[in-house]
């Protein structure tokens, strides 16, 4: 497939703590499939992470952790551009332009802002405006497709709205992107509370399974997971959220339908399902963990990020030149 015929894909992950299986199954697993037939840019979005206070030394380590995990799950730097957001100044530059073309009303309606600012009299401005930075991340690269979890649909819609608004006012400036959402298994819930999304920041470490968790931790988290008292293994999110969540995780990792799993475990207990799921998860994560250990402290990782920043920078510079021309910025 010729490059000019390829779609351009962009997505990013925040470097705040260990990536968990919700991140992986909900978005990152798509990254691997997309890189074979598209022009892909995958970013470590470190600027997003400072909407809340971060320890600078830890943040730098987490940036490298995520970059190494990108490669460990199967991203190929020969096929995909892997880079760090703050290495390309166009993200911040375009974010300001987009901020001036967005409205407080639409930003105040963003669900994640409502959740993170709940109970506060005042919240950091970055929490309010970070959806605009996310839009800048996407629009900076003339992105066609954004592979993200289902919880990001509202952000994709905002990005599209801003792009269309500017295109209508200033002429064709941006590609209007489409979100690519996983149809099944995308919304992985907390193991201890299947009514809440799996989260890096949850207090209970057994609420999630991180990609780098030891087998003993994976086993304990799954075996402790919340189920119900019915004793029947069937997919029913409303009445059996815990079992439905375990079936979703099993389905995506094992590449089997939920219906096939229901048939296999008919008449069997929750203990059997959990024990088998432990094995499935560990078998899937072990090769990722082994590759991570190989790449994490290597010069190869640093070279990939340097090369990625340079390649991403070329695309970003061309976009910013077009944006400045449209808006009349600068004097050259």
Beta strands, then each sheet from edge to edge (+ up, - down):
strand 1: 8-13
strand 2: 39-44
strand 3: 80-84
strand 4: 145-147
strand 5: 178-180
sheet 1: 1+ 2+ 3+
sheet 2: 4+ 5+
end
